[in-house]
Amino acid sequence: MLVADKPVARPGSDRSMVFQDYTSFDNRTVEDNVAFGLECRGMPAQERRERARQWIAKVGLDVKRDATKYPNELSGGMRQRVAIARTLILSPRIILMDEPFGALDPTTRLHMQELLVNLWKEAQATVFFVTHSIEEAVYLGDRVYIFSPAPGTIIREMVIPPPTLPPKDMLRERTFVDRVSEIRDVMDKLATSTRAGD
């Protein structure tokens, strides 16, 4: 397992999570899903709807077309955009993202990675992004932690330079490929030593 960490020092104590499974409320529209946390905080309806529409646009959805849709009318990528908007609208200090793109097709996954990098700059939160994709960890993380199998201890920490290009272009960069290969070698050795001990 890999954890890509985006640490940022920022005041506040809120924490939020984004999961691999789609977590939208089926009986609420996109707008109401995104505004749900603000509703729980007691924000007036008009203000929370305005903020929800802003975040719907920020995550790349069309406000006029998508805000009134229900989750069953959305693709997987759109549902994850809703989940991300619902999380970031609350300005959390810490965000745990547990393989949120695991069920997406490769093209959508790359688009979502690029979107996240841009949104993280604005959100300025500490993000722990759990993934089994080495490329995803290297693209998204400031630091990558490699975990062993159970009991899940950190066996390696690597500092990663920020991406300078969109993910599909970074995949061709020599330094990016070298970093991915370095992590893959560590994980291959770990898998071999685990098998040898069985």
Backbone hydrogen bonds, N-H to C=O, Kabsch-Sander energy under -0.5 kcal/mol:
donor,donor_aa,acceptor,acceptor_aa,energy
2,L,131,T,-2.1
3,V,145,Y,-2.0
4,A,129,F,-3.0
5,D,3,V,-0.6
5,D,143,R,-3.3
6,K,127,V,-2.5
10,R,8,V,-0.6
16,S,94,I,-2.1
18,V,96,L,-2.5
20,Q,98,D,-0.7
26,D,24,S,-0.6
28,R,25,F,-1.8
30,V,69,K,-2.1
31,E,67,A,-2.4
33,N,29,T,-2.7
34,V,30,V,-2.6
35,A,31,E,-2.0
36,F,32,D,-0.5
36,F,33,N,-0.9
39,E,35,A,-2.3
40,C,36,F,-2.3
41,R,37,G,-1.3
42,G,39,E,-1.5
43,M,38,L,-2.4
48,R,44,P,-2.4
49,R,45,A,-2.2
50,E,46,Q,-2.1
51,R,47,E,-2.3
52,A,48,R,-2.4
53,R,49,R,-2.4
54,Q,50,E,-1.8
55,W,51,R,-2.2
56,I,52,A,-2.4
57,A,53,R,-1.8
58,K,54,Q,-2.0
59,V,55,W,-1.9
60,G,57,A,-1.7
61,L,56,I,-2.1
63,V,61,L,-0.7
66,D,62,D,-3.6
67,A,62,D,-0.6
67,A,63,V,-1.6
69,K,66,D,-1.6
73,E,70,Y,-2.6
74,L,71,P,-1.9
79,R,75,S,-2.3
80,Q,76,G,-2.1
81,R,77,G,-1.7
82,V,78,M,-2.0
83,A,79,R,-2.3
84,I,80,Q,-2.3
85,A,81,R,-2.6
86,R,82,V,-2.7
87,T,83,A,-1.4
88,L,84,I,-2.9
89,I,85,A,-2.1
90,L,87,T,-1.1
91,S,88,L,-1.9
93,R,14,D,-1.8
94,I,14,D,-1.8
95,I,126,T,-2.8
96,L,16,S,-2.5
97,M,95,I,-0.6
97,M,128,F,-3.3
98,D,18,V,-2.6
98,D,96,L,-0.6
99,E,97,M,-1.1
99,E,130,V,-2.0
102,G,99,E,-1.3
104,L,101,F,-1.6
109,R,105,D,-2.6
110,L,106,P,-1.9
111,H,107,T,-2.0
112,M,108,T,-2.5
113,Q,109,R,-2.0
114,E,110,L,-2.1
115,L,111,H,-2.3
116,L,112,M,-2.5
117,V,113,Q,-2.1
118,N,114,E,-1.8
119,L,115,L,-2.5
120,W,116,L,-3.1
121,K,117,V,-1.3
122,E,118,N,-1.0
123,A,119,L,-3.1
124,Q,120,W,-2.5
126,T,93,R,-3.0
127,V,6,K,-1.4
127,V,125,A,-0.6
128,F,95,I,-2.9
129,F,4,A,-2.7
129,F,127,V,-0.6
130,V,97,M,-3.1
130,V,128,F,-0.7
131,T,2,L,-2.5
134,I,132,H,-0.7
137,A,133,S,-2.1
138,V,134,I,-2.5
139,Y,135,E,-2.3
140,L,136,E,-2.6
141,G,137,A,-2.2
142,D,5,D,-2.5
143,R,5,D,-1.6
144,V,158,M,-2.8
145,Y,3,V,-2.5
146,I,156,R,-2.7
147,F,1,M,-2.7
147,F,145,Y,-0.6
148,S,153,T,-2.6
152,G,149,P,-2.1
155,I,146,I,-3.1
156,R,146,I,-1.2
158,M,144,V,-2.5
160,I,142,D,-3.7
169,D,166,P,-0.9
170,M,166,P,-2.3
171,L,167,P,-1.8
172,R,169,D,-1.5
173,E,170,M,-1.4
177,V,173,E,-2.6
178,D,174,R,-2.6
179,R,175,T,-2.0
180,V,176,F,-2.4
181,S,177,V,-2.5
182,E,178,D,-2.2
183,I,179,R,-2.0
184,R,180,V,-2.6
185,D,181,S,-2.4
186,V,182,E,-1.7
187,M,183,I,-2.4
188,D,184,R,-2.7
189,K,185,D,-2.2
190,L,186,V,-1.9
191,A,187,M,-2.4
192,T,188,D,-2.3
193,S,189,K,-2.4
194,T,190,L,-2.0
195,R,191,A,-2.2
196,A,192,T,-2.2
197,G,193,S,-1.1
198,D,195,R,-1.1
